[in-house]
Every structure is written in structure tokens, then in C-alpha cells.
Amino acid sequence: MYRNLTADEVSALTAAGCMAEDWNQVFVADPFVPSRVRDCSFSGTVYLGAMDDGFATHGDLRLPRGLFRSALDNCTVGARVALHNVRMLSRYRVGDDCLLFNVDEMTCGTDYAWLEPMNECGGRRILPFGGMRVGDAYLWARYRDRQRLMEALERMTLQALQQPQCAYGHIGDACVIKNSKELHNVHIASSAEAPTHVSGCVILADGVVGYGCTLEDGCMARRFLLGENVHLEFGVRLNDTVVGDNSTIARCEVGCSIIFPAHEQHHNNSFLIAALVMGQSNLAAGSTIGSNHNGRTADNEIAAGRGFWPGLCCSLKHSSRFASYCLLAKGAYPAELDISLPFALVSNNEAKGQLEVMPAYWWMYNMYALNRNEKKFAKRDKRVYKFQHIEFTPLAPDTAEEIVCGRELLRHWTEQAYLASQGSDGKIVVTAPGMEKGKRRVVITKAAQGYSAYEEMLVYYAMQTLLADRAEGDRTMPDAARYEGPREVCWENIGGQLIARGDLEHMMADIEEGRLTSWEQVHGRFDTLWQQYPDQKRRHAYQLLCMLAGVKTLSADQWSQYLTRYDELCHYVAEQVRVTREKDEQNPFRRMTYRNDAEMQAVLG
């Protein structure tokens, strides 16, 4: 494929201002167009792909293909590349149809770039590689107590890094890099179908960029892993962090974190340090999640289930833990938190000196947002390859089991409050010990309503799951023989993919015992489990209905009752979506900036 330059070609290149340490170490593929190589220097061994007389375009930028005013050292450049004003390109493999314009430095060394996510002390360090999924990173960082697993994962990673398609110093096909400062030890996945764009004074070091990413406007990232379709922009500073697919982070600082897919963080004074956030999350302006040392060592960890949403100017203490879909009202939370109720509203009531938690808040008062989330996440999923499997539905086996536990906690706390109120004339106040460190009380607001709402959510989830993917009008009873049995109560969120605890344990044992010996095989197991997941989810939904009914197998009458209940819940959901959305439509303060309804409709839709 490659050949040495002819004497005439060397003369033409020299006349065009080019120079080489040794022209015999410059190899080219045909067709080679000497007139498309000007003012370049070559050192070490350099391979140049096929050229033509066409142009590369990106937006308004249009440049002739070829190599112009650039220095190349020990690198391989693909076919039909436009490489202009790259002051140093060293030890990189550049794919076909790439555009590199005005880049100060692109170098690659021989050292591996370990990153330290979730914990500032480095006790969860991992080594990213090209093709690594967010679930891989979490698996490696999470189960540190399994020494044989850790050794196997490191061994598999070092093997993967020996493959050119996984190693650093790789720029995929159709990648655009322009007006950037430094790219050192970086692997950038890119293809014609899912091109990656880097532009605007970007600095990248020691990390992996997934397919279809956009990094621009002065962002800086060191020791990182980005999933597919990630956007870093407007001066974000990122270090020792894994960012999941379909996420956007801007104008802020993020360090030592693992963030699952569909995360949004846009505002200047937000930052996130030493944290695990399981995606479908949003950090409002001023949120301080971490870096507020309350001990004499480095910060510990904050862990939040998917749907985590701290409001404006929230400040949290390490260590804290949050169930799925926790919404935190604005406030400086003075102590560590352990919020075990999902879909809850958490408020710091300074006037009363107490923490207040309202269970099932999303279901009772924020149905529009809950309904919108699933559609929003699916609509924003612009990935082409979708290597990382993701459960977008808010009500799924993991959140359903959290609701089951939440109902039991509410029942227990209410019983305790009732017993404590005997002999007094006071109102029963349900409190939740253990949700906050310290002596002040944690009050559960609307406990009875939350308990009932949790049951409605379970029925809605189970029936929606059992009736999904059926032909229209098919409401026949599920085959009990297919779905009966013990319910799987433990589900692990591995980078966005929900896996039954038993299946995960089996997979980790297979890695430890040498039955899975490469990341390709591990990914194959993830793919197999994802194919099995819909049926596992239906089985879980059926068994959940049996649990609620107090039976092992549903009767025809019970199924009919659940169908009726589901129809009622569907009407309730639709009505609550309308009601919660209507609050905004009819709010006079939201309408007052518009001249009339027509202008408001034109602007907001």
C-alpha cells in the first residue's frame, strides 16, 4: 500500500519548502499529489495516505486537502486529509477524511493515563482505552474489594491498549480539529457517520473521546473518558472524570466523578467533585456538589441515583447518598444526607430548623416533568452506535424496587409516630431517623399521600411494562407459567444499563475465573444481558403485581381489576400532565412579559 518517494517527488517537495530528517522514512500511498504538500517538515517514520485535488469543508471553512505548513513526526496520516498549520503532529494515527487546522500541538507519549474517579484519594483509579464504555469504568471503579476482578480488568485493559484501535494517539475518520491549543495522549473516536469535532482553544490531555462528541469554546479536559455524543463547551474544566453518553457540560468545574448518560450541567458557578451521579440528571446554577471539606482528609464521595436534580445554589456535604429522582430545593444543606425515598422533594427548612422530605413528589405534583423526561432523553439520544445500553424510563425495575423499600419505610415510620403520639393531643408528625447526620429532626411531609402514590406508581409501572410492545387492543392476561417465581429485588445500574444482581455476579465471576478474558467478551455479555432485559423486566413487573395482590399467581379477576386500575391511572397521568403544565400557562407573572397571547404562543410554542 505504501511506497518510497521517487527522486522527482523529493525534488518537488523540496522545491515546495518541505524538508525531512530522512526522505527514505517518508512513505506515501497512491495517488500521491506532491503539489498538495507544502512547507512541511518530516521526522522519524511518516506514512501519508492517498491524496486528491479536492477540498475539505466544515461549516464556512473550506480548505484544500493535503499537508500545508505543518510538522509531522513518527505519525500516520490517512487518505484525503486536510492538514493545515499544525505546528507539531507527533506519534498520532490520523484517520481518513479528517480536517486539522490551526493546531499548536498534538503529541503522544508512551505512558498510560490513569484517572481517579469518584474519590479524590485515588482508591478507585481506572485506565481508559478506546472503546471503553461508561459501564466498564463504573464496574472497575466500584467493586474494589474484589481483588481478582481488579487484576483481570487491568490485564484486559493493558492488552486492549496494545491494539491500534484502542490505544492513545488515535484520531478517527472524518474528525475535525481546528483552532486548538494542545492534544496530548488522546484517543478520539470518529467516523463519517458519527464525526467528532474539536475547536476553539481546546486543551485535551490523557483521555478518550467517544464517537460524535463536540468539544469547543475553551474547554479543558485532563485524565478523562467521554461516552458517545458528549458536549463539552464554554470553558468547562474537567479532570479525572467519566462523562456518559448524551451529556452536556459547560461553564463549570468537574473533577473525580463518574457521571452516567443524559447529564446536563450548564452554569458558571456549578461544580461536581468526588461524586457518582447515575445520569438523567441536571445541576442548576450555583450547585456545590463536593469540595467543601468537612473532615481532615480529602473529600469522600457523594452517590446519587438517576434523575438527581439539585436546585439553585444547593450545597451538599460529603458523604451523602440519594435515591433515584431526588429533587433538592434551593438551600445550603448543613450535614450529610442519606435520602432513601425515591421521587422525593427534599427541603432544608431553616425557619423550623428541620429537614423535610416529601415522598412521590414527582408523581403527585410534577407529572409533566416526569412524563417529559422519558421522551426528552430518547429525543436527545443522537448516538449512532449506541454501544452503552441505557434504560431511559423513570419507572423501571431499579426505581420500582426503591419504591417498594420506600413504602416499607413510610409504613414503619408512620407506625412509630402513631405509637409515640399515644396519650398526647398533638398532631402526628412522621419523622425519619437516619436521613441526616445530626440532632435535628427529619420530617416526612404528606406521608399518607406518598404511600398511596407509591402504590399507584408500582401498578402503573407494572401494567405499562406488561402491555408494552403488544398489538393494539391486546390486553390478554400474561402467561403465568412464564413469569411466576421469586422476584428479583436487586438491580444494578451499570453505566445506564440495568442488570439483575445475579447476572452481574455471574459475569464478574466469569471474569475472575478466566471465562471472559477480554473487553470484547465482556461487552458481548453486556449485549446479551441487554437482549434478555425486556423479558426480565416483564417478569419483574408480573411478580410485582403478585406481591401487591398478596398471591403467587394472578387470577383472571385480579388481572381484570388491574386493567381497570391502569386505565384510571392513565387518565390520572394525562390529567396531571395537563394540570402541571397549565400552571405555567396560566401564571400571570410568566405571561406579563408578552404583549398578547399570540406573541407568547409564537415564542414558547
C-alpha positions as CSV (number, residue, x, y, z in Angstrom):
1,M,0.0,0.0,0.0
2,Y,2.8,2.4,0.9
3,R,5.9,3.1,-1.1
4,N,9.0,5.3,-1.0
5,L,9.1,8.7,-2.7
6,T,10.7,8.9,-6.1
7,A,13.5,11.3,-6.8
8,D,11.3,13.6,-8.7
9,E,8.8,13.7,-5.9
10,V,11.5,14.5,-3.4
11,S,12.7,17.3,-5.6
12,A,9.2,18.7,-6.0
13,L,8.6,18.6,-2.2
14,T,11.9,20.3,-1.5
15,A,11.1,23.0,-4.0
16,A,7.8,23.5,-2.2
17,G,9.5,24.3,1.1
18,C,9.4,20.8,2.6
19,M,12.3,19.1,4.5
20,A,12.8,15.7,6.0
21,E,15.2,14.1,8.5
22,D,15.4,11.2,6.1
23,W,13.3,11.1,2.9
24,N,13.7,7.3,2.9
25,Q,11.5,7.2,6.0
26,V,8.6,9.1,4.3
27,F,6.2,6.6,2.7
28,V,3.2,7.5,0.6
29,A,0.1,5.8,-0.9
30,D,-1.1,6.3,-4.4
31,P,-2.3,8.5,-5.7
32,F,0.2,11.0,-4.3
33,V,0.0,14.6,-5.3
34,P,3.2,16.5,-4.5
35,S,1.6,19.9,-5.2
36,R,-0.7,19.3,-2.2
37,V,2.3,19.1,0.2
38,R,3.9,22.5,1.0
39,D,6.1,23.9,3.7
40,C,6.1,20.8,5.8
41,S,8.8,19.0,7.8
42,F,9.1,15.3,8.4
43,S,11.0,13.5,11.1
44,G,11.1,9.8,12.1
45,T,8.9,7.5,10.1
46,V,5.9,9.1,8.4
47,Y,3.1,7.5,6.3
48,L,0.9,9.6,4.1
49,G,-2.4,8.3,2.7
50,A,-3.8,8.8,-0.8
51,M,-4.4,12.3,-1.9
52,D,-6.6,14.1,-4.4
53,D,-7.2,17.7,-5.5
54,G,-10.5,18.1,-3.6
55,F,-11.4,20.3,-0.7
56,A,-12.5,19.6,2.9
57,T,-15.3,21.6,4.4
58,H,-16.7,22.2,7.9
59,G,-19.3,24.9,8.2
60,D,-17.9,28.0,6.4
61,L,-14.4,26.7,6.5
62,R,-13.2,25.3,3.1
63,L,-9.6,24.1,2.8
64,P,-7.7,22.1,0.1
65,R,-6.9,18.6,1.0
66,G,-3.2,17.9,1.6
67,L,-0.5,18.9,4.0
68,F,0.4,22.6,4.4
69,R,2.7,24.4,6.9
70,S,2.9,21.5,9.3
71,A,5.5,19.4,11.2
72,L,5.0,15.6,11.3
73,D,7.0,13.2,13.5
74,N,6.5,9.5,13.5
75,C,2.9,9.5,12.5
76,T,0.4,8.1,10.0
77,V,-1.9,10.3,8.1
78,G,-5.0,8.8,6.3
79,A,-6.4,9.4,2.9
80,R,-8.0,12.7,1.8
81,V,-6.8,14.6,4.8
82,A,-6.7,18.4,5.0
83,L,-3.9,19.2,7.4
84,H,-3.1,22.9,7.7
85,N,-0.9,24.8,10.2
86,V,-0.4,22.0,12.7
87,R,2.8,23.1,14.4
88,M,3.6,19.6,15.7
89,L,1.9,16.3,15.0
90,S,3.8,13.5,16.7
91,R,3.0,9.8,17.2
92,Y,-0.6,10.0,16.0
93,R,-2.6,7.9,13.6
94,V,-4.9,10.2,11.8
95,G,-7.9,8.6,10.0
96,D,-9.3,9.2,6.6
97,D,-11.2,12.4,5.6
98,C,-10.0,14.4,8.6
99,L,-9.6,18.2,8.8
100,L,-6.9,19.6,11.1
101,F,-6.5,23.3,11.0
102,N,-4.5,25.7,13.3
103,V,-3.4,23.3,16.0
104,D,-0.5,24.2,18.2
105,E,0.5,20.7,19.4
106,M,-0.7,17.1,19.0
107,T,1.7,14.7,20.7
108,C,1.5,11.3,22.2
109,G,3.9,9.7,24.7
110,T,4.4,6.2,25.9
111,D,3.0,6.5,29.4
112,Y,-0.6,5.4,30.3
113,A,-3.0,7.9,31.7
114,W,-4.7,6.6,34.8
115,L,-7.6,8.6,36.1
116,E,-9.1,8.8,39.6
117,P,-12.9,9.0,39.5
118,M,-15.5,9.0,42.4
119,N,-12.8,9.5,45.1
120,E,-10.1,12.1,45.4
121,C,-7.7,9.7,47.1
122,G,-7.2,7.6,44.0
123,G,-8.5,4.4,45.5
124,R,-10.8,3.9,42.5
125,R,-8.4,4.6,39.7
126,I,-9.0,3.2,36.3
127,L,-7.2,3.2,32.9
128,P,-9.4,4.3,30.0
129,F,-8.9,2.9,26.5
130,G,-10.5,3.5,23.1
131,G,-13.9,1.7,23.1
132,M,-14.3,1.8,26.8
133,R,-17.9,2.2,27.9
134,V,-19.2,4.1,30.9
135,G,-20.4,0.8,32.4
136,D,-16.8,-0.6,32.1
137,A,-15.5,2.4,34.0
138,Y,-18.1,2.0,36.8
139,L,-17.6,-1.7,37.1
140,W,-13.8,-1.2,37.5
141,A,-14.2,1.7,39.9
142,R,-16.9,0.3,42.0
143,Y,-16.0,-3.3,43.0
144,R,-12.6,-2.5,44.5
145,D,-12.9,-5.2,47.2
146,R,-12.8,-8.0,44.5
147,Q,-9.0,-8.2,44.0
148,R,-9.1,-10.9,41.4
149,L,-11.6,-8.9,39.4
150,M,-9.4,-5.8,39.6
151,E,-6.4,-7.7,38.4
152,A,-8.3,-9.2,35.5
153,L,-9.7,-5.9,34.4
154,E,-6.3,-4.3,34.4
155,R,-4.8,-7.1,32.5
156,M,-7.6,-6.9,29.9
157,T,-7.1,-3.2,29.6
158,L,-3.3,-3.4,29.0
159,Q,-4.0,-6.0,26.3
160,A,-6.6,-3.7,24.7
161,L,-4.1,-0.8,24.7
162,Q,-1.7,-2.8,22.5
163,Q,-4.3,-2.7,19.7
164,P,-4.1,0.4,17.5
165,Q,-7.8,1.0,17.5
166,C,-7.8,1.2,21.3
167,A,-4.5,3.0,22.0
168,Y,-3.8,6.7,22.6
169,G,-2.6,8.8,19.7
170,H,-5.6,7.8,17.6
171,I,-7.8,10.2,15.5
172,G,-10.8,8.5,13.9
173,D,-12.1,9.1,10.4
174,A,-13.9,12.4,9.5
175,C,-12.7,14.1,12.7
176,V,-12.4,17.9,12.6
177,I,-9.9,19.6,14.9
178,K,-9.4,23.3,14.4
179,N,-8.1,26.3,16.3
180,S,-7.0,24.3,19.3
181,K,-4.1,24.5,21.6
182,E,-2.9,21.1,22.8
183,L,-4.0,17.4,22.4
184,H,-1.6,15.1,24.3
185,N,-2.1,11.4,24.7
186,V,-5.7,11.4,23.4
187,H,-7.8,8.8,21.6
188,I,-10.6,10.4,19.6
189,A,-13.3,8.1,18.1
190,S,-14.8,9.4,14.9
191,S,-16.4,8.2,11.7
192,A,-18.2,9.5,8.7
193,E,-21.5,8.6,10.3
194,A,-20.6,10.0,13.8
195,P,-17.8,12.6,13.4
196,T,-16.2,14.2,16.4
197,H,-15.5,18.0,16.4
198,V,-12.8,19.8,18.4
199,S,-12.5,23.5,18.1
200,G,-11.9,26.8,19.8
201,C,-8.8,26.8,22.1
202,V,-9.4,23.4,23.4
203,I,-6.8,21.6,25.6
204,L,-7.1,17.8,26.0
205,A,-4.6,15.5,27.7
206,D,-4.6,11.8,28.7
207,G,-8.1,10.8,27.8
208,V,-10.6,9.1,25.4
209,V,-13.3,10.9,23.4
210,G,-16.2,8.8,22.1
211,Y,-18.0,9.0,18.7
212,G,-19.9,12.0,17.8
213,C,-18.6,14.3,20.5
214,T,-18.3,18.1,20.3
215,L,-15.6,19.8,22.4
216,E,-15.3,23.5,21.9
217,D,-15.1,27.1,23.2
218,G,-12.1,26.8,25.5
219,C,-12.9,23.6,27.3
220,M,-10.1,21.8,29.1
221,A,-10.0,18.1,30.0
222,R,-7.3,16.0,31.6
223,R,-7.5,12.4,32.5
224,F,-11.0,11.7,31.2
225,L,-13.3,9.3,29.4
226,L,-16.2,10.6,27.3
227,G,-19.0,8.5,26.0
228,E,-20.8,8.9,22.7
229,N,-22.4,12.2,21.8
230,V,-21.0,14.2,24.7
231,H,-20.7,18.0,24.5
232,L,-18.1,20.0,26.5
233,E,-18.2,23.7,25.9
234,F,-17.9,27.2,27.2
235,G,-14.8,26.8,29.3
236,V,-15.6,23.7,31.2
237,R,-12.7,22.3,33.3
238,L,-12.7,18.5,33.6
239,N,-10.3,16.2,35.3
240,D,-10.3,12.6,36.4
241,T,-13.9,12.2,35.3
242,V,-16.0,9.8,33.2
243,V,-18.9,11.5,31.4
244,G,-21.7,9.3,30.0
245,D,-23.3,9.4,26.6
246,N,-25.7,12.2,25.6
247,S,-24.4,14.6,28.3
248,T,-23.6,18.3,28.1
249,I,-21.3,20.1,30.5
250,A,-20.4,23.7,30.2
251,R,-19.1,26.7,32.2
252,C,-18.1,24.8,35.3
253,E,-15.6,22.5,37.0
254,V,-16.0,18.8,37.3
255,G,-13.4,16.5,38.9
256,C,-13.0,13.0,40.2
257,S,-16.5,11.9,39.2
258,I,-18.4,9.3,37.3
259,I,-21.4,10.6,35.5
260,F,-23.9,8.3,33.8
261,P,-25.6,9.2,30.5
262,A,-28.0,12.1,29.9
263,H,-26.5,14.5,32.4
264,E,-26.9,18.3,32.0
265,Q,-24.7,20.9,33.7
266,H,-24.5,24.3,32.1
267,H,-23.9,27.1,34.6
268,N,-20.8,29.1,35.6
269,N,-20.6,28.5,39.3
270,S,-21.7,24.9,39.4
271,F,-19.2,22.2,40.1
272,L,-19.2,18.5,40.9
273,I,-16.3,16.8,42.7
274,A,-15.8,13.2,44.1
275,A,-19.2,12.0,43.0
276,L,-21.2,9.3,41.4
277,V,-24.2,10.6,39.5
278,M,-26.3,7.9,37.7
279,G,-27.5,10.0,34.9
280,Q,-30.7,11.6,33.6
281,S,-29.6,14.4,36.0
282,N,-29.4,18.2,36.0
283,L,-27.3,20.5,38.1
284,A,-28.8,24.0,38.5
285,A,-26.7,27.2,38.8
286,G,-24.7,27.5,41.9
287,S,-24.9,23.8,42.9
288,T,-22.0,22.9,45.0
289,I,-21.7,19.1,44.9
290,G,-18.5,18.5,46.7
291,S,-15.2,20.4,47.5
292,N,-16.5,21.6,50.9
293,H,-14.1,19.7,53.1
294,N,-15.8,18.7,56.4
295,G,-13.0,16.5,57.6
296,R,-9.2,16.5,57.9
297,T,-8.7,14.4,54.7
298,A,-9.7,14.6,51.1
299,D,-13.4,14.7,50.3
300,N,-15.2,11.3,50.4
301,E,-18.0,10.5,48.0
302,I,-21.5,11.6,47.0
303,A,-23.6,9.0,45.3
304,A,-26.9,9.9,43.6
305,G,-29.3,7.6,41.7
306,R,-30.6,8.5,38.3
307,G,-32.8,11.6,38.0
308,F,-30.8,13.6,40.5
309,W,-31.8,17.3,40.4
310,P,-30.3,19.7,43.0
311,G,-31.9,23.1,42.7
312,L,-30.4,26.6,42.6
313,C,-27.4,27.2,44.9
314,C,-27.6,23.8,46.6
315,S,-24.6,23.0,48.8
316,L,-24.1,19.4,49.9
317,K,-21.7,17.7,52.4
318,H,-19.7,14.6,51.9
319,S,-20.6,11.9,52.3
320,S,-24.2,11.8,51.0
321,R,-26.4,9.4,49.2
322,F,-29.6,9.9,47.3
323,A,-32.3,7.6,45.9
324,S,-33.4,7.9,42.3
325,Y,-35.2,11.1,41.1
326,C,-34.5,13.2,44.2
327,L,-35.2,16.9,43.7
328,L,-33.5,19.2,46.2
329,A,-35.0,22.6,46.9
330,K,-32.7,25.6,47.0
331,G,-30.6,25.7,50.2
332,A,-27.3,25.1,52.0
333,Y,-27.7,21.6,53.5
334,P,-25.7,21.7,56.7
335,A,-25.0,18.0,57.2
336,E,-24.5,14.7,55.4
337,L,-27.7,13.2,53.9
338,D,-29.0,9.7,53.2
339,I,-32.2,10.2,51.3
340,S,-33.8,6.7,50.8
341,L,-37.1,7.8,49.4
342,P,-37.2,7.9,45.5
343,F,-39.0,10.6,43.5
344,A,-38.9,12.8,46.6
345,L,-38.7,16.6,47.2
346,V,-36.0,17.4,49.8
347,S,-36.1,20.8,51.5
348,N,-34.0,22.5,54.2
349,N,-36.5,24.3,56.3
350,E,-34.3,26.8,58.2
351,A,-37.2,28.6,59.8
352,K,-38.2,25.4,61.6
353,G,-34.7,24.0,61.9
354,Q,-35.6,20.7,60.2
355,L,-35.1,18.7,57.0
356,E,-38.3,17.9,55.2
357,V,-38.8,15.1,52.7
358,M,-41.9,14.7,50.6
359,P,-42.2,11.2,49.1
360,A,-43.5,10.7,45.5
361,Y,-43.4,14.4,44.9
362,W,-42.9,13.9,41.1
363,W,-46.0,11.7,40.8
364,M,-48.2,14.0,42.9
365,Y,-47.1,17.5,41.8
366,N,-44.7,17.3,38.9
367,M,-46.2,14.8,36.5
368,Y,-45.4,16.9,33.4
369,A,-41.7,16.8,34.1
370,L,-41.8,13.1,34.9
371,N,-43.7,12.3,31.7
372,R,-41.4,14.6,29.7
373,N,-38.2,13.0,30.9
374,E,-38.5,9.7,29.1
375,K,-39.4,11.5,25.8
376,K,-36.7,14.1,26.3
377,F,-33.9,11.6,26.9
378,A,-35.0,9.5,23.9
379,K,-35.2,12.5,21.7
380,R,-31.8,13.8,22.7
381,D,-30.2,10.4,22.0
382,K,-28.3,11.3,18.9
383,R,-25.9,8.4,19.1
384,V,-25.2,6.4,16.0
385,Y,-23.7,3.3,17.5
386,K,-25.2,3.1,21.0
387,F,-22.6,0.8,22.5
388,Q,-23.6,1.8,26.0
389,H,-27.1,0.4,26.7
390,I,-29.4,2.8,28.6
391,E,-32.7,2.5,30.4
392,F,-34.4,5.9,29.9
393,T,-37.8,5.1,31.6
394,P,-38.1,6.7,35.0
395,L,-40.2,3.8,36.3
396,A,-38.1,0.7,35.8
397,P,-37.1,-2.3,37.9
398,D,-34.5,-0.3,39.8
399,T,-36.8,2.6,40.8
400,A,-39.7,0.2,41.4
401,E,-37.7,-1.7,44.0
402,E,-36.7,1.6,45.6
403,I,-40.4,2.5,45.8
404,V,-41.1,-0.9,47.4
405,C,-38.5,-0.1,50.1
406,G,-39.8,3.4,50.4
407,R,-43.3,2.2,51.1
408,E,-42.0,-0.1,53.9
409,L,-40.0,2.8,55.4
410,L,-43.1,5.0,55.3
411,R,-45.2,2.4,57.0
412,H,-42.6,1.8,59.7
413,W,-42.1,5.5,60.4
414,T,-45.8,6.2,60.5
415,E,-46.4,3.3,63.0
416,Q,-43.6,4.7,65.2
417,A,-45.1,8.2,65.0
418,Y,-48.5,6.9,65.9
419,L,-47.2,4.9,68.9
420,A,-45.2,7.9,70.1
421,S,-48.4,10.1,69.9
422,Q,-50.5,7.9,72.2
423,G,-51.6,9.9,75.2
424,S,-51.0,13.3,73.7
425,D,-53.3,15.7,71.9
426,G,-50.7,16.8,69.4
427,K,-50.8,16.2,65.7
428,I,-48.9,13.1,64.5
429,V,-45.6,14.1,62.9
430,V,-43.8,11.4,60.9
431,T,-40.1,11.6,61.3
432,A,-37.3,9.6,59.6
433,P,-34.2,9.0,61.7
434,G,-31.0,8.3,59.8
435,M,-31.7,10.6,56.8
436,E,-29.4,13.4,58.1
437,K,-26.4,13.4,60.3
438,G,-27.0,15.4,63.4
439,K,-29.6,16.0,66.0
440,R,-32.3,18.0,64.2
441,R,-35.4,16.1,63.1
442,V,-36.2,14.9,59.6
443,V,-39.9,15.3,58.9
444,I,-41.8,13.3,56.3
445,T,-44.5,15.6,54.7
446,K,-47.6,14.1,53.2
447,A,-46.6,10.6,54.3
448,A,-50.0,9.0,53.8
449,Q,-50.4,10.6,50.3
450,G,-46.9,9.5,49.4
451,Y,-47.6,5.9,50.5
452,S,-50.7,5.8,48.3
453,A,-48.9,7.4,45.4
454,Y,-46.0,4.9,45.6
455,E,-48.6,2.1,45.2
456,E,-50.1,3.8,42.1
457,M,-46.6,4.2,40.7
458,L,-45.9,0.5,41.1
459,V,-49.2,-0.5,39.4
460,Y,-48.6,1.9,36.6
461,Y,-45.1,0.7,36.0
462,A,-46.1,-3.0,36.1
463,M,-49.1,-2.7,33.8
464,Q,-47.3,-0.4,31.4
465,T,-44.4,-2.9,31.2
466,L,-46.7,-5.9,30.7
467,L,-48.8,-4.2,28.0
468,A,-45.9,-2.6,26.1
469,D,-44.9,-3.9,22.6
470,R,-48.3,-5.7,22.2
471,A,-50.6,-5.4,19.3
472,E,-53.1,-2.7,19.7
473,G,-56.0,-3.8,21.8
474,D,-54.2,-6.9,23.1
475,R,-55.0,-6.9,26.8
476,T,-54.9,-10.6,27.4
477,M,-53.6,-12.0,30.7
478,P,-49.9,-12.8,30.8
479,D,-48.8,-16.4,30.8
480,A,-48.3,-17.1,34.5
481,A,-46.1,-20.1,33.8
482,R,-43.6,-17.8,32.0
483,Y,-43.4,-15.2,34.7
484,E,-44.1,-16.7,38.1
485,G,-41.4,-17.3,40.6
486,P,-39.3,-15.2,43.1
487,R,-39.0,-11.6,42.3
488,E,-35.5,-10.1,41.5
489,V,-35.3,-7.3,44.0
490,C,-31.7,-6.2,43.4
491,W,-30.9,-4.4,40.2
492,E,-27.6,-2.7,39.4
493,N,-27.3,0.4,37.2
494,I,-24.1,-0.3,35.2
495,G,-23.5,2.9,33.3
496,G,-27.2,3.2,32.4
497,Q,-27.9,-0.5,31.8
498,L,-30.0,-2.2,34.4
499,I,-28.7,-5.7,35.3
500,A,-30.1,-8.1,37.8
501,R,-27.7,-8.7,40.7
502,G,-27.4,-12.4,40.0
503,D,-26.5,-11.8,36.4
504,L,-23.9,-9.2,37.4
505,E,-22.4,-11.6,40.0
506,H,-22.2,-14.3,37.4
507,M,-20.4,-12.0,34.9
508,M,-17.9,-10.8,37.5
509,A,-17.2,-14.4,38.5
510,D,-16.6,-15.3,34.8
511,I,-14.1,-12.5,34.6
512,E,-12.3,-13.6,37.7
513,E,-12.2,-17.3,36.7
514,G,-10.9,-16.5,33.2
515,R,-14.0,-17.4,31.2
516,L,-14.2,-13.8,30.0
517,T,-10.7,-12.8,29.0
518,S,-11.1,-9.6,27.0
519,W,-13.2,-6.4,27.0
520,E,-14.7,-7.6,23.7
521,Q,-16.1,-10.7,25.5
522,V,-17.3,-8.5,28.4
523,H,-19.1,-6.2,26.0
524,G,-20.6,-9.3,24.4
525,R,-22.0,-10.3,27.8
526,F,-23.4,-6.8,28.3
527,D,-25.1,-7.0,24.9
528,T,-26.6,-10.4,25.7
529,L,-28.0,-9.2,29.0
530,W,-29.5,-6.2,27.3
531,Q,-31.3,-8.5,24.8
532,Q,-32.6,-10.5,27.8
533,Y,-33.6,-7.4,29.7
534,P,-37.1,-6.8,28.2
535,D,-38.3,-10.2,29.2
536,Q,-36.7,-9.9,32.6
537,K,-38.5,-6.6,33.1
538,R,-41.8,-8.1,32.2
539,R,-41.2,-11.0,34.6
540,H,-40.3,-8.4,37.3
541,A,-43.5,-6.4,36.6
542,Y,-45.7,-9.5,36.8
543,Q,-44.1,-10.6,40.1
544,L,-44.5,-7.1,41.5
545,L,-48.3,-7.2,40.8
546,C,-48.4,-10.6,42.6
547,M,-46.6,-9.1,45.6
548,L,-49.1,-6.2,45.7
549,A,-52.0,-8.6,45.4
550,G,-50.5,-11.0,48.0
551,V,-50.6,-14.0,45.7
552,K,-48.2,-16.2,43.8
553,T,-50.2,-16.2,40.6
554,L,-52.7,-13.6,39.4
555,S,-56.2,-14.8,38.7
556,A,-58.3,-13.6,35.8
557,D,-60.4,-11.4,38.1
558,Q,-57.2,-9.8,39.6
559,W,-55.9,-9.1,36.1
560,S,-59.2,-7.5,35.1
561,Q,-59.0,-5.3,38.2
562,Y,-55.5,-4.2,37.4
563,L,-56.6,-3.4,33.8
564,T,-59.3,-1.2,35.2
565,R,-56.9,0.4,37.7
566,Y,-54.4,1.0,34.9
567,D,-56.9,2.8,32.8
568,E,-57.8,5.0,35.7
569,L,-54.1,5.7,36.3
570,C,-53.6,6.6,32.6
571,H,-56.3,9.1,32.8
572,Y,-54.8,10.5,36.0
573,V,-51.4,10.8,34.4
574,A,-52.8,12.6,31.4
575,E,-54.8,14.9,33.6
576,Q,-51.9,15.7,35.9
577,V,-49.6,16.4,32.9
578,R,-52.2,18.9,31.7
579,V,-52.7,20.4,35.2
580,T,-49.0,20.8,35.9
581,R,-48.3,22.3,32.5
582,E,-51.3,24.6,32.8
583,K,-49.9,26.1,35.9
584,D,-47.2,27.7,33.8
585,E,-49.6,28.7,31.0
586,Q,-52.0,30.5,33.4
587,N,-49.3,32.1,35.6
588,P,-49.8,35.8,35.2
589,F,-46.2,36.5,36.0
590,R,-45.0,34.2,33.2
591,R,-47.3,35.9,30.8
592,M,-46.7,39.5,31.7
593,T,-43.6,40.0,29.5
594,Y,-45.6,39.2,26.3
595,R,-47.8,41.8,24.6
596,N,-50.5,39.2,24.0
597,D,-51.3,35.5,23.8
598,A,-50.2,35.4,20.1
599,E,-46.7,36.6,20.9
600,M,-46.4,34.1,23.8
601,Q,-47.5,31.3,21.6
602,A,-45.1,32.4,18.9
603,V,-42.2,32.4,21.3
604,L,-42.9,29.4,23.5
605,G,-45.0,27.2,21.1
